[in-house]
Structures are given as C-alpha cells and as structure tokens.
Amino acid sequence: MTKLRVTTLSIFLLLSLCACTLTVGKSNLTIDESSYTTVTMTWSEAKNAEVYEVFRSDNGEGDFNRIGQTNNLSYQDRNLTPSTTYYYKIIPNVTKEEKKISGGDSNVVNVTTESFPAPIVTTGAVSSQKIDVSWTSNPNASSYELYSSETINGIYTLIYSGSSTYTTVANLVPASVYWFSVKAVMNNGSEIVKSDFSPANFGQTIFILNTYSVMLTPSATSVKLSWGGVVGVSGYEIYVSTNYAAIGWTTNIVLSTSRTSASITKLSPSTTYYFWVRSYVSSGGKRYYPSWNPYTYSATTTN
C-alpha cells in the first residue's frame, strides 16, 4: 500500500516537472505575398507549439495588436489599406495542464500593400448651372466615384458613380464655387478596393449675363420689346414703371417669358414708361439673377 502511494506521488511529481520545464521555440516569419488589401505570411514550425498568435503594428514601435491565431503555419490578413506599411510578428504557444506556455517573439517583418493611386481632377465651367468634371484614368479601376462639396473642407457627397472618366454636373447655382474629389474603385471579384480621395479641385459656374440691345416699339396703349438672347438662362423678367427710380421694385414685374420678345399692353397714351429686361436662371426652385442691374430703357406711348 505504501509502495503504491509512492508510485502515484512519483508520477504526479514527474508530470508537474514536465509541465514546468516544457519550453516552446520561436518561429521565423516570412511575407509570401501582398496585394492592395491583403497580406499572406508563413513561418517555420516552433518546437512544442500548438497555436500561433499573429500580431500587427502600424509603426513597428512595439504597439502590436493581436489580430488572430491559427494552428497552421500561414495566415492571411485582409481588409487592409492600399499603399500602407504594416509590421507583423508571431508568438507560438501551447497549453498544458490549463497553463499557457508561450515561446519567444518571432522576427518582425514589414510589408507595404500595393499602391492604388487616386485620380487627378480637372474642371471647366459650361454655363451658369453646369460644370464639366474629368479625371485621369487608373488602369486597374473598374469604376469611379465623384464627390462634391461647397467648401474644400466640407462634407463631400457622392454625386456620380460609373466607369466614365468625365461627367457634367448640372442644376448648380450660378456664380458659385464647387469642390470635387474622385475615388477610383477596383472590383476583381474577390475584393473591392477604393483609392483615397483625390486632391480636391474646384470649379465655378459662370455669372449670369444681362440682356442687351433692347428695342422698343410704342403704340398708343402698348410697347413691344425685343432683345438679344442670353445663352444658358432660363428666362427673362420684364419690369415696367412710370417712375424711373422705382423700376427695380419687384411689384413692377409684369411678365416672365422664355422668349426674346414681348408686348406690354393696357398702357396709357402719351405716357413715358421705363423698362428692365432682366435675365434669370432657375435652380432648385429658386431664381438667380446677374450681380448687376440691367440697363434702363424708356419709351413714350403715342396719342
């Protein structure tokens, strides 16, 4: 009976000694390949290791974060950022008697994911409501996303997505500045990669021009007006007043038209009238006008 107790105790002490003296070796880490968003790595088998923990750092200065573990000798890190450098290391370990025993850190390796450059944006005003936007092509891109903001550091809103490298942005406010930035997009079936925002570039819609060369033909109770049309405007407002100083009052708007001629009727004979023909652009339910007043014309009705 005593012999059995000694034997059992001996076995227990022997197992405890083995667990305490068990050591885990180190692995030698190698980067196999990298793409725009993926890094594949392998390492050598470490003595007595059962599991390998993978750590990553953005700077290699010791701030490593555990990103996964595996019992294989390889690992693939996904959803990374293009043109970015990452640092990796491996720590092998084993669990015995509910105790985790770790080996030493592997060598640290770094890798830079492939570059996926953003396009370069150029702009050109087309009219008081439109701006042409184009950008350089990326041979690996399957499509592009165009974003717009009213200020360079403002919130950029997606306004176009497609395979073309140019578009015309419409329904803008006249004489206004808009900022544009583009992302290139690649979809190869296994991953979707987007470039950074391109450097923002601005475009400005042109000023609205006033009408010119207004011709007036009076009769006893009417005046016929005709004028040179202005490209890109939505229409014209005609102001009429017998008071030269009050011609610009909105109460004196008597007619809106998209044509370049109009007749103002029900006037009084032998009376001098003053006229504005003011161009405007409609956008977003509002009317926008030139930044300066049109020339004031006058005509006197006949007897």
Secondary structure as the mmCIF struct_conf table of DSSP 4:
data_model
#
loop_
_struct_conf.conf_type_id
_struct_conf.id
_struct_conf.beg_label_comp_id
_struct_conf.beg_label_asym_id
_struct_conf.beg_label_seq_id
_struct_conf.end_label_comp_id
_struct_conf.end_label_asym_id
_struct_conf.end_label_seq_id
HELX_RH_AL_P HELX_RH_AL_P1 THR A 2 THR A 21
STRN STRN1 LEU A 29 SER A 34
BEND BEND1 TYR A 36 THR A 37
STRN STRN2 VAL A 39 TRP A 43
HELX_LH_PP_P HELX_LH_PP_P1 SER A 44 ALA A 46
TURN_TY1_P TURN_TY1_P1 LYS A 47 ASN A 48
STRN STRN3 VAL A 51 SER A 57
BEND BEND2 ASP A 58 GLY A 62
STRN STRN4 ASN A 65 THR A 70
BEND BEND3 ASN A 71 LEU A 73
STRN STRN5 SER A 74 ASP A 77
BEND BEND4 ASN A 79 ASN A 79
TURN_TY1_P TURN_TY1_P2 PRO A 82 SER A 83
STRN STRN6 THR A 85 LYS A 96
TURN_TY1_P TURN_TY1_P3 GLU A 97 GLU A 98
STRN STRN7 LYS A 99 SER A 102
STRN STRN8 VAL A 109 THR A 112
HELX_LH_PP_P HELX_LH_PP_P2 THR A 113 SER A 115
HELX_LH_PP_P HELX_LH_PP_P3 PRO A 117 PRO A 119
STRN STRN9 VAL A 121 ALA A 125
BEND BEND5 SER A 127 GLN A 129
STRN STRN10 ILE A 131 TRP A 135
TURN_TY1_P TURN_TY1_P4 PRO A 139 ASN A 140
BEND BEND6 SER A 142 SER A 142
STRN STRN11 SER A 143 SER A 149
BEND BEND7 GLU A 150 THR A 151
TURN_TY1_P TURN_TY1_P5 ILE A 152 ASN A 153
BEND BEND8 GLY A 154 GLY A 154
STRN STRN12 THR A 157 GLY A 162
BEND BEND9 SER A 163 SER A 163
BEND BEND10 THR A 165 THR A 165
STRN STRN13 TYR A 166 VAL A 169
BEND BEND11 ASN A 171 ASN A 171
HELX_LH_PP_P HELX_LH_PP_P4 LEU A 172 VAL A 173
TURN_TY1_P TURN_TY1_P6 PRO A 174 ALA A 175
STRN STRN14 VAL A 177 ASN A 187
BEND BEND12 GLY A 189 SER A 190
STRN STRN15 ILE A 192 LYS A 194
HELX_LH_PP_P HELX_LH_PP_P5 SER A 195 ALA A 200
STRN STRN16 ASN A 201 GLN A 204
HELX_LH_PP_P HELX_LH_PP_P6 THR A 205 THR A 211
STRN STRN17 TYR A 212 PRO A 218
BEND BEND13 ALA A 220 THR A 221
STRN STRN18 VAL A 223 GLY A 228
TURN_TY1_P TURN_TY1_P7 VAL A 231 GLY A 232
STRN STRN19 GLY A 235 SER A 241
BEND BEND14 THR A 242 THR A 242
HELX_RH_3T_P HELX_RH_3T_P1 TYR A 244 ALA A 246
TURN_TY1_P TURN_TY1_P8 ILE A 247 GLY A 248
HELX_RH_3T_P HELX_RH_3T_P2 THR A 250 ASN A 252
STRN STRN20 ILE A 253 THR A 257
BEND BEND15 SER A 258 THR A 260
STRN STRN21 SER A 261 ILE A 264
BEND BEND16 LYS A 266 LYS A 266
HELX_LH_PP_P HELX_LH_PP_P7 LEU A 267 SER A 268
TURN_TY1_P TURN_TY1_P9 PRO A 269 SER A 270
STRN STRN22 THR A 272 SER A 283
TURN_TY1_P TURN_TY1_P10 GLY A 284 GLY A 285
STRN STRN23 LYS A 286 TYR A 288
BEND BEND17 SER A 291 TRP A 292
HELX_LH_PP_P HELX_LH_PP_P8 ASN A 293 THR A 296
STRN STRN24 TYR A 297 THR A 300
#
